Structures are given as structure tokens and as C-alpha cells.
Amino acid sequence: MDREPEEMQFLGCFGIYKEAFKIILSWRKIFTRITLALILPLSFIFLAHNFVTDRIFSSIHRNEQALDTHPQSKHKIIDKITSEWISLFLFKAVYLVCVLIFSLLSTSAIVYTVACIYTAKEINFRKVLSVVPKVWKRLMVTFLWNFVILLCYNTVCIVIIVCFAFLVLQSDDSILSVLFWIVLIGFYLVGLAYISVVWHLASVVSVLEDKYGISAMQKSRNLIKGKIWVAAFIFVKLSAIYIGIQVLFGAIVLKGGGWVWRLGFGVLMVGVLCLLILLGLVVQTVVYFVCKSYHHESIDKSCLSDHLEVYLGEYVPLKGSAVQLEQLYV
């Protein structure tokens, strides 16, 4: 990144995307290798999960229908359905573990690489791979805290929805009921998006600062103040594209026609998803530097470089005062 830290605070959505594309294109060799090693397997797992899950559900549905047409084989069919449900749960468990591992590894690699570019530090693929296993443990702690927060948030929302739904059902006003559900779902989605934005930025904080877990979440929450709309718009836009890829994959690959067309489109979707994940990870790192600049929390590049260098040896986190320069007020 050739911008001065003070200039980054003025970047909006378009400027952040432009900066991210510039970074990827200027260092396309190392990003290509990271993508092939970490992001490609993650993208394949995402879409393969949809394919396998669809096949198992289709088999379960066929066997459930067979219960009505072949009552004499009831016990045999029930055993088969039970076996398929067990297979589905085991597959889901393996899927979640694989997604978690590759997501944390990909995030570690991209954030570390962008930070090295920011500090003009020499970087190569072998160095990135040596650093990633030491960084992802910090990201795991941050992820677990985010999981706990999401669990609490969803529990509270379910309780509120049940209580208010009971009150709404007592009313005969259908318009009021529709408005209630629209407002309630809207508030839920806004809260969910906010938590997701905080978590994504906290992942960057966990790599680049002496903070992880709940302290990284708190730091992230403070950083996005003043830039929340920019960060939220970027997150929602990337999430919408991801959902679009999932819908297209389901409509064409899972429910489409000839296998050649489905295979070709499936490969295309894996490639598009790889690019989307890569862009998203680079963008969230750029957003971190933009938020730091906006709050006049300039990072001393030499200290950050030293912080990154520590990952190459035994990890001994630097103190926050060593990494972060004192606040500068304009």
C-alpha cells in the first residue's frame, strides 16, 4: 500500500475496494499461491457441502415416500433412514471442522500478507505458511468468543420473538402482524450484521495487535465507530454476492440439466467463490487500517514489522504500546 496512513481515513467503499484490488494485482503471485493452497479447498468444501447435503436429503425423502408404497419393508426402510440421518449429522460435523480450520488459516495468511505489504516487509509463500499455524490459535479464541456472543444473541432474540408473537396472535389485525414480523426480522438482521462486522475486524486485530478473544472484539467495536456504515455496506454486499453464488449453484448444479453443463458451471462457481473470499479477506484488512487512521491511531510501521517478525520465531506477543503509536489528534 503506497498511501500514507493519514490519507486512508478518507477512503469510502469505492476507495477500499480500489485499494484491495490494487494490493491483489500488485502481489498476484503470492495471493494466487495462498488461494490455491487454502482458499480453493475452503471454496470447494462450501459448495461440496451443498451438493452432498442435497443428495442425502433427496435419498431420505425417497425412503420416506417408500414407507407408504412398501409397508412390508417398513423396518428395513426405517433403519436405512436412520442410517442416512446419522451420516448427515457426521458429515455436517466434519464439514464444520474443515470450514473452521481453512477459514482461520486463510484469514491468518491473508491478514499477515497484507500487513507485510503495508510495512514494505519482504514476504514469500514459504514464510506465510510458517507463520499461519502460530496465528490461527489466536483467531480460534476470537472465533469462540464470537460464537458465544452469537449464541446469546440468538437465544435472547428467540425469547423476544416468542413473547411478542404470542401477543400479536391475540390481535385480529393482520396488517399489524405483518408489520410486526417485518420490524422484528429487520432488527434481528441488523444486529446479526453488526456482530459479524465486529467479528471480521476483530480477526484482523487478533493478528496485528496484542489482543485476541473478547479484548479483540472490544477493540474492533471501538474501531468501527464512525465507519460502521462503510464496513456494514461492504459486509452486506459481499454476503449478498455469496448468497447469490449459493443460489445459482443450487439452481444450476444441483437442479440443472446435463452433467457436462453442471460440472462446468460448478467449477466456475468454485473459482468465483475463491475470488470473493480472497477479496473479502483483503478488504477487511484494509478496513482495519482505514478505521485506525480514522481514529488517528497511526501504526508505526517499524514496530508493526517487528511484531510480524516475532511470528517467525517462538511467539512472544509485543505489548500494545510497542505496536501502536500514541493517538494523533488533528
C-alpha positions as a Markdown table, in Angstrom:
| # | Residue | x | y | z |
|---|---|---|---|---|
| 1 | Met | 0.0 | 0.0 | 0.0 |
| 2 | Asp | 1.6 | 3.2 | -1.1 |
| 3 | Arg | -0.9 | 5.5 | 0.7 |
| 4 | Glu | 0.1 | 7.5 | 3.8 |
| 5 | Pro | -1.7 | 6.3 | 6.9 |
| 6 | Glu | -3.3 | 9.7 | 7.4 |
| 7 | Glu | -4.9 | 9.5 | 3.9 |
| 8 | Met | -6.6 | 6.2 | 4.5 |
| 9 | Gln | -9.2 | 7.7 | 6.8 |
| 10 | Phe | -10.9 | 9.3 | 3.9 |
| 11 | Leu | -11.4 | 6.1 | 1.9 |
| 12 | Gly | -15.0 | 5.1 | 1.4 |
| 13 | Cys | -16.4 | 1.9 | 0.0 |
| 14 | Phe | -15.2 | 2.5 | -3.5 |
| 15 | Gly | -11.7 | 3.6 | -2.3 |
| 16 | Ile | -11.4 | 0.5 | -0.1 |
| 17 | Tyr | -12.3 | -1.8 | -3.0 |
| 18 | Lys | -9.9 | 0.0 | -5.2 |
| 19 | Glu | -7.1 | -0.3 | -2.6 |
| 20 | Ala | -7.8 | -4.0 | -2.2 |
| 21 | Phe | -7.8 | -4.7 | -5.9 |
| 22 | Lys | -4.5 | -2.8 | -6.2 |
| 23 | Ile | -2.9 | -4.9 | -3.5 |
| 24 | Ile | -4.1 | -8.2 | -5.0 |
| 25 | Leu | -3.0 | -7.3 | -8.6 |
| 26 | Ser | 0.4 | -5.9 | -7.4 |
| 27 | Trp | 1.1 | -9.1 | -5.4 |
| 28 | Arg | -0.9 | -11.5 | -7.5 |
| 29 | Lys | 1.8 | -14.3 | -7.4 |
| 30 | Ile | 1.7 | -14.8 | -3.6 |
| 31 | Phe | -2.0 | -14.3 | -3.4 |
| 32 | Thr | -2.5 | -16.9 | -6.2 |
| 33 | Arg | -0.4 | -19.4 | -4.2 |
| 34 | Ile | -2.3 | -18.7 | -1.0 |
| 35 | Thr | -5.6 | -19.0 | -2.9 |
| 36 | Leu | -4.7 | -22.4 | -4.4 |
| 37 | Ala | -3.3 | -23.7 | -1.1 |
| 38 | Leu | -6.0 | -22.5 | 1.4 |
| 39 | Ile | -8.9 | -20.6 | -0.2 |
| 40 | Leu | -9.6 | -23.1 | -3.0 |
| 41 | Pro | -10.1 | -26.0 | -0.6 |
| 42 | Leu | -12.4 | -23.8 | 1.5 |
| 43 | Ser | -14.5 | -22.8 | -1.5 |
| 44 | Phe | -14.7 | -26.4 | -2.7 |
| 45 | Ile | -15.8 | -27.5 | 0.8 |
| 46 | Phe | -18.5 | -24.8 | 0.9 |
| 47 | Leu | -20.1 | -25.9 | -2.4 |
| 48 | Ala | -19.5 | -29.6 | -2.0 |
| 49 | His | -21.4 | -29.4 | 1.3 |
| 50 | Asn | -24.4 | -28.2 | -0.6 |
| 51 | Phe | -24.1 | -31.0 | -3.2 |
| 52 | Val | -23.7 | -33.8 | -0.6 |
| 53 | Thr | -26.4 | -32.5 | 1.7 |
| 54 | Asp | -28.8 | -32.2 | -1.2 |
| 55 | Arg | -28.1 | -35.8 | -2.2 |
| 56 | Ile | -28.6 | -37.1 | 1.3 |
| 57 | Phe | -31.8 | -35.2 | 1.8 |
| 58 | Ser | -33.1 | -36.5 | -1.5 |
| 59 | Ser | -32.4 | -40.1 | -0.5 |
| 60 | Ile | -34.1 | -39.5 | 2.9 |
| 61 | His | -37.2 | -38.1 | 1.1 |
| 62 | Arg | -37.4 | -41.0 | -1.3 |
| 63 | Asn | -37.2 | -43.5 | 1.5 |
| 64 | Glu | -39.9 | -41.7 | 3.5 |
| 65 | Gln | -42.1 | -41.9 | 0.4 |
| 66 | Ala | -41.3 | -45.6 | 0.1 |
| 67 | Leu | -42.7 | -46.2 | 3.6 |
| 68 | Asp | -46.2 | -45.6 | 2.1 |
| 69 | Thr | -45.7 | -47.6 | -1.0 |
| 70 | His | -43.8 | -50.6 | 0.6 |
| 71 | Pro | -45.3 | -51.1 | 4.0 |
| 72 | Gln | -44.0 | -54.7 | 4.1 |
| 73 | Ser | -40.4 | -53.3 | 4.2 |
| 74 | Lys | -41.1 | -50.8 | 6.9 |
| 75 | His | -38.4 | -51.8 | 9.4 |
| 76 | Lys | -35.8 | -52.1 | 6.7 |
| 77 | Ile | -36.6 | -48.6 | 5.3 |
| 78 | Ile | -36.7 | -47.0 | 8.8 |
| 79 | Asp | -33.2 | -48.5 | 9.5 |
| 80 | Lys | -32.0 | -47.0 | 6.2 |
| 81 | Ile | -33.5 | -43.6 | 7.0 |
| 82 | Thr | -31.9 | -43.6 | 10.5 |
| 83 | Ser | -28.5 | -44.5 | 9.0 |
| 84 | Glu | -28.8 | -41.7 | 6.5 |
| 85 | Trp | -29.7 | -39.1 | 9.2 |
| 86 | Ile | -26.6 | -40.3 | 11.2 |
| 87 | Ser | -24.5 | -40.0 | 8.1 |
| 88 | Leu | -25.8 | -36.5 | 7.6 |
| 89 | Phe | -25.0 | -35.4 | 11.1 |
| 90 | Leu | -21.5 | -36.8 | 10.9 |
| 91 | Phe | -20.9 | -35.1 | 7.6 |
| 92 | Lys | -22.1 | -31.8 | 9.0 |
| 93 | Ala | -19.7 | -32.2 | 11.9 |
| 94 | Val | -16.8 | -32.9 | 9.6 |
| 95 | Tyr | -17.8 | -30.0 | 7.4 |
| 96 | Leu | -17.9 | -27.5 | 10.2 |
| 97 | Val | -14.5 | -28.6 | 11.5 |
| 98 | Cys | -12.9 | -28.3 | 8.0 |
| 99 | Val | -14.6 | -24.9 | 7.3 |
| 100 | Leu | -13.3 | -23.6 | 10.6 |
| 101 | Ile | -9.8 | -24.8 | 10.0 |
| 102 | Phe | -9.4 | -23.5 | 6.5 |
| 103 | Ser | -11.2 | -20.2 | 7.3 |
| 104 | Leu | -8.8 | -19.5 | 10.2 |
| 105 | Leu | -5.8 | -20.5 | 8.1 |
| 106 | Ser | -6.9 | -18.4 | 5.1 |
| 107 | Thr | -7.6 | -15.4 | 7.4 |
| 108 | Ser | -4.2 | -15.7 | 9.1 |
| 109 | Ala | -2.4 | -15.9 | 5.7 |
| 110 | Ile | -4.1 | -13.0 | 4.0 |
| 111 | Val | -4.0 | -10.6 | 7.0 |
| 112 | Tyr | -0.3 | -11.4 | 7.6 |
| 113 | Thr | 0.5 | -10.9 | 3.9 |
| 114 | Val | -1.3 | -7.6 | 3.6 |
| 115 | Ala | 0.3 | -6.3 | 6.8 |
| 116 | Cys | 3.8 | -7.3 | 5.4 |
| 117 | Ile | 2.9 | -5.4 | 2.2 |
| 118 | Tyr | 1.8 | -2.4 | 4.3 |
| 119 | Thr | 5.2 | -2.4 | 6.1 |
| 120 | Ala | 7.2 | -3.0 | 2.9 |
| 121 | Lys | 8.4 | -6.2 | 4.6 |
| 122 | Glu | 9.9 | -9.0 | 2.4 |
| 123 | Ile | 7.3 | -11.7 | 2.0 |
| 124 | Asn | 7.1 | -15.0 | 0.3 |
| 125 | Phe | 4.8 | -18.0 | 0.3 |
| 126 | Arg | 7.0 | -20.2 | 2.4 |
| 127 | Lys | 7.3 | -17.6 | 5.1 |
| 128 | Val | 3.5 | -17.2 | 5.1 |
| 129 | Leu | 3.0 | -20.9 | 5.6 |
| 130 | Ser | 5.5 | -20.9 | 8.5 |
| 131 | Val | 3.6 | -18.1 | 10.2 |
| 132 | Val | 0.0 | -19.3 | 9.7 |
| 133 | Pro | 0.0 | -22.2 | 12.3 |
| 134 | Lys | 1.1 | -19.8 | 15.0 |
| 135 | Val | -1.5 | -17.1 | 14.2 |
| 136 | Trp | -4.6 | -19.3 | 13.8 |
| 137 | Lys | -4.7 | -20.2 | 17.6 |
| 138 | Arg | -5.3 | -16.5 | 18.4 |
| 139 | Leu | -8.0 | -16.4 | 15.8 |
| 140 | Met | -9.6 | -19.5 | 17.3 |
| 141 | Val | -10.0 | -17.8 | 20.7 |
| 142 | Thr | -11.6 | -14.8 | 18.9 |
| 143 | Phe | -13.9 | -17.1 | 17.0 |
| 144 | Leu | -15.0 | -18.9 | 20.1 |
| 145 | Trp | -15.9 | -15.6 | 21.8 |
| 146 | Asn | -17.9 | -14.6 | 18.7 |
| 147 | Phe | -19.7 | -18.0 | 18.8 |
| 148 | Val | -20.7 | -17.4 | 22.5 |
| 149 | Ile | -21.9 | -13.9 | 21.6 |
| 150 | Leu | -24.0 | -15.2 | 18.7 |
| 151 | Leu | -25.4 | -17.9 | 20.8 |
| 152 | Cys | -26.5 | -15.4 | 23.5 |
| 153 | Tyr | -27.9 | -13.0 | 20.9 |
| 154 | Asn | -29.9 | -15.7 | 19.1 |
| 155 | Thr | -31.2 | -17.1 | 22.4 |
| 156 | Val | -32.4 | -13.6 | 23.5 |
| 157 | Cys | -34.0 | -13.0 | 20.1 |
| 158 | Ile | -35.9 | -16.3 | 20.2 |
| 159 | Val | -37.3 | -15.5 | 23.6 |
| 160 | Ile | -38.3 | -12.0 | 22.4 |
| 161 | Ile | -39.9 | -13.3 | 19.2 |
| 162 | Val | -41.9 | -16.0 | 21.1 |
| 163 | Cys | -43.2 | -13.5 | 23.7 |
| 164 | Phe | -44.2 | -10.8 | 21.1 |
| 165 | Ala | -45.6 | -13.5 | 18.7 |
| 166 | Phe | -47.9 | -14.6 | 21.5 |
| 167 | Leu | -49.1 | -11.0 | 21.9 |
| 168 | Val | -49.6 | -10.5 | 18.2 |
| 169 | Leu | -51.6 | -13.7 | 17.8 |
| 170 | Gln | -54.1 | -12.3 | 20.3 |
| 171 | Ser | -54.8 | -9.5 | 17.8 |
| 172 | Asp | -57.0 | -9.9 | 14.7 |
| 173 | Asp | -55.2 | -7.1 | 12.9 |
| 174 | Ser | -53.4 | -8.9 | 10.1 |
| 175 | Ile | -51.6 | -5.6 | 8.9 |
| 176 | Leu | -50.2 | -5.2 | 12.4 |
| 177 | Ser | -49.0 | -8.7 | 12.4 |
| 178 | Val | -47.2 | -8.3 | 9.1 |
| 179 | Leu | -45.6 | -5.0 | 10.3 |
| 180 | Phe | -44.5 | -6.7 | 13.5 |
| 181 | Trp | -42.7 | -9.5 | 11.7 |
| 182 | Ile | -41.0 | -7.1 | 9.2 |
| 183 | Val | -39.7 | -4.9 | 12.0 |
| 184 | Leu | -38.7 | -7.8 | 14.2 |
| 185 | Ile | -36.8 | -9.6 | 11.4 |
| 186 | Gly | -35.2 | -6.3 | 10.3 |
| 187 | Phe | -33.9 | -5.6 | 13.8 |
| 188 | Tyr | -32.6 | -9.2 | 14.1 |
| 189 | Leu | -30.7 | -8.9 | 10.7 |
| 190 | Val | -29.2 | -5.5 | 11.7 |
| 191 | Gly | -27.9 | -6.9 | 14.9 |
| 192 | Leu | -26.6 | -10.0 | 13.2 |
| 193 | Ala | -24.8 | -7.9 | 10.6 |
| 194 | Tyr | -23.3 | -5.7 | 13.3 |
| 195 | Ile | -21.9 | -8.7 | 15.2 |
| 196 | Ser | -20.5 | -10.1 | 12.0 |
| 197 | Val | -18.7 | -6.9 | 11.1 |
| 198 | Val | -17.2 | -6.6 | 14.6 |
| 199 | Trp | -16.0 | -10.2 | 14.4 |
| 200 | His | -14.4 | -9.8 | 11.0 |
| 201 | Leu | -12.5 | -6.8 | 12.1 |
| 202 | Ala | -11.6 | -8.5 | 15.4 |
| 203 | Ser | -9.9 | -11.3 | 13.3 |
| 204 | Val | -7.5 | -8.7 | 11.9 |
| 205 | Val | -6.9 | -7.2 | 15.3 |
| 206 | Ser | -6.1 | -10.7 | 16.6 |
| 207 | Val | -3.2 | -10.9 | 14.1 |
| 208 | Leu | -1.9 | -7.4 | 14.1 |
| 209 | Glu | -2.2 | -6.4 | 17.8 |
| 210 | Asp | -1.6 | -7.9 | 21.2 |
| 211 | Lys | -5.3 | -8.6 | 21.6 |
| 212 | Tyr | -7.5 | -11.6 | 20.9 |
| 213 | Gly | -10.7 | -13.1 | 22.2 |
| 214 | Ile | -13.1 | -10.7 | 23.9 |
| 215 | Ser | -10.5 | -7.9 | 24.0 |
| 216 | Ala | -10.1 | -8.1 | 20.2 |
| 217 | Met | -13.9 | -7.9 | 19.9 |
| 218 | Gln | -14.0 | -4.8 | 22.1 |
| 219 | Lys | -11.2 | -3.2 | 20.2 |
| 220 | Ser | -12.9 | -3.9 | 16.9 |
| 221 | Arg | -16.2 | -2.4 | 18.3 |
| 222 | Asn | -14.3 | 0.8 | 19.1 |
| 223 | Leu | -12.6 | 0.9 | 15.8 |
| 224 | Ile | -15.7 | 0.7 | 13.6 |
| 225 | Lys | -17.3 | 3.7 | 15.3 |
| 226 | Gly | -17.6 | 6.4 | 12.7 |
| 227 | Lys | -17.0 | 3.8 | 9.9 |
| 228 | Ile | -19.8 | 1.4 | 10.8 |
| 229 | Trp | -21.9 | 2.3 | 7.7 |
| 230 | Val | -19.0 | 1.8 | 5.3 |
| 231 | Ala | -18.0 | -1.5 | 7.0 |
| 232 | Ala | -21.6 | -2.7 | 7.1 |
| 233 | Phe | -22.3 | -1.9 | 3.5 |
| 234 | Ile | -19.2 | -3.8 | 2.4 |
| 235 | Phe | -20.1 | -6.8 | 4.5 |
| 236 | Val | -23.7 | -6.9 | 3.3 |
| 237 | Lys | -22.6 | -6.5 | -0.3 |
| 238 | Leu | -20.1 | -9.4 | -0.1 |
| 239 | Ser | -22.6 | -11.5 | 1.8 |
| 240 | Ala | -25.3 | -10.9 | -0.9 |
| 241 | Ile | -22.9 | -12.0 | -3.6 |
| 242 | Tyr | -22.0 | -15.1 | -1.6 |
| 243 | Ile | -25.8 | -15.9 | -1.2 |
| 244 | Gly | -26.2 | -15.3 | -5.0 |
| 245 | Ile | -23.4 | -17.9 | -5.7 |
| 246 | Gln | -25.1 | -20.4 | -3.4 |
| 247 | Val | -28.5 | -19.8 | -5.1 |
| 248 | Leu | -27.0 | -20.2 | -8.6 |
| 249 | Phe | -25.1 | -23.3 | -7.6 |
| 250 | Gly | -28.3 | -24.9 | -6.2 |
| 251 | Ala | -30.4 | -23.9 | -9.2 |
| 252 | Ile | -28.0 | -25.0 | -11.9 |
| 253 | Val | -25.6 | -27.5 | -10.5 |
| 254 | Leu | -28.0 | -29.3 | -8.1 |
| 255 | Lys | -31.2 | -29.0 | -10.1 |
| 256 | Gly | -29.9 | -28.4 | -13.6 |
| 257 | Gly | -29.8 | -30.5 | -16.8 |
| 258 | Gly | -26.8 | -32.3 | -18.4 |
| 259 | Trp | -23.8 | -33.3 | -16.2 |
| 260 | Val | -21.3 | -31.6 | -18.5 |
| 261 | Trp | -23.0 | -28.2 | -18.1 |
| 262 | Arg | -23.5 | -28.8 | -14.4 |
| 263 | Leu | -19.8 | -29.8 | -13.9 |
| 264 | Gly | -18.6 | -26.8 | -15.9 |
| 265 | Phe | -20.8 | -24.3 | -14.0 |
| 266 | Gly | -19.8 | -25.9 | -10.7 |
| 267 | Val | -16.1 | -25.4 | -11.5 |
| 268 | Leu | -16.9 | -21.8 | -12.5 |
| 269 | Met | -18.7 | -21.2 | -9.2 |
| 270 | Val | -15.8 | -22.6 | -7.2 |
| 271 | Gly | -13.5 | -20.1 | -9.0 |
| 272 | Val | -15.8 | -17.2 | -8.4 |
| 273 | Leu | -16.1 | -18.1 | -4.7 |
| 274 | Cys | -12.3 | -18.2 | -4.4 |
| 275 | Leu | -12.0 | -14.7 | -5.7 |
| 276 | Leu | -14.8 | -13.5 | -3.5 |
| 277 | Ile | -13.2 | -14.9 | -0.3 |
| 278 | Leu | -9.8 | -13.5 | -1.3 |
| 279 | Leu | -11.3 | -10.1 | -1.9 |
| 280 | Gly | -13.3 | -10.2 | 1.3 |
| 281 | Leu | -10.2 | -11.0 | 3.4 |
| 282 | Val | -8.1 | -8.3 | 1.8 |
| 283 | Val | -10.9 | -5.8 | 2.1 |
| 284 | Gln | -11.4 | -6.5 | 5.8 |
| 285 | Thr | -7.7 | -5.9 | 6.4 |
| 286 | Val | -7.8 | -2.6 | 4.5 |
| 287 | Val | -10.9 | -1.6 | 6.6 |
| 288 | Tyr | -8.8 | -2.2 | 9.7 |
| 289 | Phe | -6.1 | 0.3 | 8.5 |
| 290 | Val | -8.9 | 2.8 | 7.4 |
| 291 | Cys | -10.5 | 2.6 | 10.9 |
| 292 | Lys | -7.2 | 3.0 | 12.6 |
| 293 | Ser | -6.5 | 6.1 | 10.5 |
| 294 | Tyr | -10.0 | 7.5 | 11.1 |
| 295 | His | -9.4 | 7.4 | 14.9 |
| 296 | His | -5.9 | 8.9 | 14.4 |
| 297 | Glu | -4.4 | 5.7 | 15.8 |
| 298 | Ser | -1.4 | 5.5 | 13.4 |
| 299 | Ile | 0.6 | 2.3 | 13.5 |
| 300 | Asp | 4.4 | 2.7 | 13.5 |
| 301 | Lys | 5.4 | 0.5 | 10.5 |
| 302 | Ser | 8.7 | -0.4 | 12.1 |
| 303 | Cys | 7.1 | -1.6 | 15.3 |
| 304 | Leu | 4.4 | -3.5 | 13.3 |
| 305 | Ser | 7.2 | -5.1 | 11.2 |
| 306 | Asp | 8.9 | -6.2 | 14.4 |
| 307 | His | 5.6 | -7.6 | 15.7 |
| 308 | Leu | 5.2 | -9.6 | 12.4 |
| 309 | Glu | 8.8 | -10.8 | 12.6 |
| 310 | Val | 8.1 | -12.4 | 16.0 |
| 311 | Tyr | 5.7 | -14.9 | 14.4 |
| 312 | Leu | 8.7 | -16.4 | 12.5 |
| 313 | Gly | 10.2 | -17.4 | 15.9 |
| 314 | Glu | 8.6 | -18.6 | 19.1 |
| 315 | Tyr | 5.5 | -16.4 | 19.5 |
| 316 | Val | 6.0 | -13.8 | 22.2 |
| 317 | Pro | 3.4 | -11.0 | 21.7 |
| 318 | Leu | 4.6 | -7.4 | 21.9 |
| 319 | Lys | 2.9 | -5.1 | 24.2 |
| 320 | Gly | 0.2 | -2.9 | 22.8 |
| 321 | Ser | 2.4 | 0.2 | 23.4 |
| 322 | Ala | 5.1 | -1.2 | 21.3 |
| 323 | Val | 2.9 | -1.9 | 18.3 |
| 324 | Gln | 0.7 | 1.1 | 18.4 |
| 325 | Leu | 1.8 | 4.7 | 18.2 |
| 326 | Glu | 0.2 | 7.2 | 20.6 |
| 327 | Gln | -3.0 | 8.7 | 19.3 |
| 328 | Leu | -2.5 | 11.7 | 17.0 |
| 329 | Tyr | -5.2 | 14.4 | 17.0 |
| 330 | Val | -5.8 | 16.8 | 14.2 |
